[in-house]
Every structure is written in structure tokens, then in C-alpha cells.
Amino acid sequence: SAYVGLAEYIHKYCRPQGTEAWVRVVLEKPFGSDLESAHTMSAALAKFLKEDEVWRIDHYLGKESVSQFAAFRALNQPLYGPLWNNRHVERVEIVMKELIDAQGRTGFYDEYGVIRDVMQNHLTEMLALVAMELPNNASDPREFQEAKLELLEHVRHLTTDDVIVGQYRTYNTHVKEDNPKRSDVSM
């Protein structure tokens, strides 16, 4: 993986010297293609970087509206806190509508899938930000992560009856345009 090669290079040639210096390596997903390959990559990175030096991110979660949502909740806790609970909220629907199609991205979606990209990452993160109990110290990454995990342990597992999955009308056309040599795509 390119990530492991870069980590080795950073370790050998770019690691700052001294007790006050630190390293942060930001890795954009996808981080492996499944759980096993993610663990394999983490083990390979661990040869060159400590866990707290590696930040695995998703660009979507860096969008301002998403990244500021927990702060919005915390700042408005006195106003909305008494209402933001299961006694006053019947349900929350998280809908993601994209205005752009998949053209130029079909190779990514064919390899990783929209469910793995969008549901597993973007929508699950939004669910956690909306429904989790806010930690006492929202600026502590460990407390924040523990609050999300606590919520996710109580989320009912979805079945195929719980979801609606669709496809862009022009997806196969875009696959053919993005990959003209593919013959397994019907128009």
C-alpha cells in the first residue's frame, strides 16, 4: 500500500527529533477494502508510526456542517437538552441527497460500493452525532469516541427490509463512459 511506503519514508527521513516534536499522518479513506485488510494495513503502519500519530479521516466528516454539529448541540444544550431525547423525539430521518451523479467516480463505487462509502461512514457518523449522549468533555477525542460507540452498541441492526437502495438512472452509462473497455455493462 502507498500508505505503508509513505509511513516508512516519514519514519526514516521526516520524523522530527526532540521531546517537543510530534508527527501526525492523515490518511483518507478507504482504509483497506474490508476489516481484514484494514487490520493488516494498521499492523504494517504500526512498524513506523504510533497509533496516536495516525488520523484516519473521511473528507465528508470535515465538512463544516458535519464537524460543527456536536459543538452546536453542546452550545445549545441548555435550550434543547430537555427536548433532545426519546420522550420528545419520535424519530429522526437522515437523508442524503446528492445533486451530482456518479460520473467520474464509478470506478471507486464499483470497487468499494456506495453502501460502504456512504452508509458505513457518512450516515452512521451523522446518526452518532444526532443521537449520542454528549460526553462531559466533548473536546476529548476518547470520550467523544466512547459516546459514539455506546450509542452504536444500542442501534438495532438493519435488514434489507429497513432500507431502500437505488441507482442513478445514468449509472451504467457513466460506468461505460468512465471505463470504455468494460464489456460487462449493459446500457
Stockholm file with secondary structure:
# STOCKHOLM 1.0

chainA/1-187         SAYVGLAEYIHKYCRPQGTEAWVRVVLEKPFGSDLESAHTMSAALAKFLKEDEVWRIDHYLGKESVSQFAAFRALNQPLYGPLWNNRHVERVEIVMKELIDAQGRTGFYDEYGVIRDVMQNHLTEMLALVAMELPNNASDPREFQEAKLELLEHVRHLTTDDVIVGQYRTYNTHVKEDNPKRSDVSM
#=GR chainA/1-187 SS CHHHHHHHHIIIIICCCSSSCCCCEEEESCCSSSHHHHHHHHHHHTTTSCGGGEEEECGGGGSHHHHTHHHHHHHTHHHHTTTSSTTTCCCCCCCCCCSSCSTTCHHHHHHHCHIIIIIIIIIHHHHHHHHSCCCSSTTCHHHHHHHHHHHHHTSCCCCGGGCCCCCCTTHHHHHHHHCTTCCSCCC
#=GC SS_cons         CHHHHHHHHIIIIICCCSSSCCCCEEEESCCSSSHHHHHHHHHHHTTTSCGGGEEEECGGGGSHHHHTHHHHHHHTHHHHTTTSSTTTCCCCCCCCCCSSCSTTCHHHHHHHCHIIIIIIIIIHHHHHHHHSCCCSSTTCHHHHHHHHHHHHHTSCCCCGGGCCCCCCTTHHHHHHHHCTTCCSCCC
//
